[in-house]
Every structure is written in structure tokens, then in C-alpha cells.
Amino acid sequence: MIDSQARVSTSGSVGCALSTTITEIVFWLPETLPEEKRVKASLPSAFRNYLALLKNTKFMRFTLCLTFYYVAAYWVKRRD
């Protein structure tokens, strides 16, 4: 019982350290792309990009195949 508690505590500590490190890197490292080459993001452009993906039949077939595969794998595992 003590062994399983130690494992949970260690994984929590590792996760906390990892998330702290990633946060520090994101806010500490400078942007390397010059400002004139950066793409200005906006909500309408994001929706246009999502719409383009939804209209792309090749992308949607691949996405739906993977989605149904993982749903079926989870469902079979859940029923056992």
C-alpha cells in the first residue's frame, strides 16, 4: 500500500515539475520569427480554416476512420 502511494506522489511531482518547466520556457524564451513575418491570428480566420478542413473530404475520411477506430477500441475495452 505504501508503494502505490509513493508512485502516485512521484508521478504528481514529475507532472508538476514538467508543467512548471514548460511554463517557464514559454514565457522566458524570446520569439525568433521577426514581427513582420508573423501571421496575425483572428477568430474569423480560425473559423474559415476549420471550415476549409471540414470541406476537405480526404482529411475528413481519415479523421473519421481514426475517430471510429478509437471509439470502437474504447467500447470493446470498456465492455470486457
CYANA upper distance limits for C-alpha pairs under 8 A (distance plus 0.5 A):
  1 MET  CA      5 GLN  CA      7.00
  2 ILE  CA      6 ALA  CA      6.69
  3 ASP  CA      7 ARG  CA      6.82
  4 SER  CA      8 VAL  CA      6.86
  5 GLN  CA      9 SER  CA      6.69
  6 ALA  CA     10 THR  CA      6.56
  7 ARG  CA     11 SER  CA      6.69
  8 VAL  CA     12 GLY  CA      6.68
  9 SER  CA     13 SER  CA      6.72
 10 THR  CA     14 VAL  CA      6.64
 11 SER  CA     15 GLY  CA      6.58
 12 GLY  CA     16 CYS  CA      6.60
 13 SER  CA     17 ALA  CA      6.59
 14 VAL  CA     18 LEU  CA      6.51
 15 GLY  CA     19 SER  CA      6.60
 16 CYS  CA     20 THR  CA      6.60
 17 ALA  CA     21 THR  CA      6.60
 18 LEU  CA     22 ILE  CA      6.69
 19 SER  CA     23 THR  CA      6.61
 20 THR  CA     24 GLU  CA      6.68
 21 THR  CA     25 ILE  CA      6.69
 22 ILE  CA     26 VAL  CA      6.66
 23 THR  CA     27 PHE  CA      6.87
 24 GLU  CA     28 TRP  CA      6.22
 25 ILE  CA     29 LEU  CA      6.14
 33 LEU  CA     37 LYS  CA      7.14
 33 LEU  CA     38 ARG  CA      7.15
 34 PRO  CA     38 ARG  CA      7.19
 41 ALA  CA     45 SER  CA      7.35
 41 ALA  CA     46 ALA  CA      7.90
 42 SER  CA     46 ALA  CA      6.84
 43 LEU  CA     47 PHE  CA      6.89
 44 PRO  CA     48 ARG  CA      6.72
 45 SER  CA     49 ASN  CA      6.67
 46 ALA  CA     50 TYR  CA      6.78
 47 PHE  CA     51 LEU  CA      6.59
 48 ARG  CA     52 ALA  CA      6.71
 49 ASN  CA     53 LEU  CA      6.85
 50 TYR  CA     54 LEU  CA      6.72
 51 LEU  CA     55 LYS  CA      6.73
 52 ALA  CA     56 ASN  CA      6.82
 53 LEU  CA     59 PHE  CA      7.42
 53 LEU  CA     60 MET  CA      7.99
 54 LEU  CA     59 PHE  CA      8.35
 54 LEU  CA     60 MET  CA      6.98
 55 LYS  CA     60 MET  CA      8.30
 56 ASN  CA     60 MET  CA      6.74
 57 THR  CA     61 ARG  CA      6.53
 58 LYS  CA     62 PHE  CA      6.90
 59 PHE  CA     63 THR  CA      6.59
 60 MET  CA     64 LEU  CA      6.40
 61 ARG  CA     65 CYS  CA      6.57
 62 PHE  CA     66 LEU  CA      6.83
 63 THR  CA     67 THR  CA      6.57
 64 LEU  CA     68 PHE  CA      6.52
 65 CYS  CA     69 TYR  CA      6.61
 66 LEU  CA     70 TYR  CA      6.76
 67 THR  CA     71 VAL  CA      6.64
 68 PHE  CA     72 ALA  CA      6.47
 69 TYR  CA     73 ALA  CA      6.59
 70 TYR  CA     74 TYR  CA      6.53
 71 VAL  CA     75 TRP  CA      6.53
 72 ALA  CA     76 VAL  CA      6.57
 73 ALA  CA     77 LYS  CA      6.64
 74 TYR  CA     78 ARG  CA      6.41
 75 TRP  CA     79 ARG  CA      6.73
 76 VAL  CA     80 ASP  CA      7.09
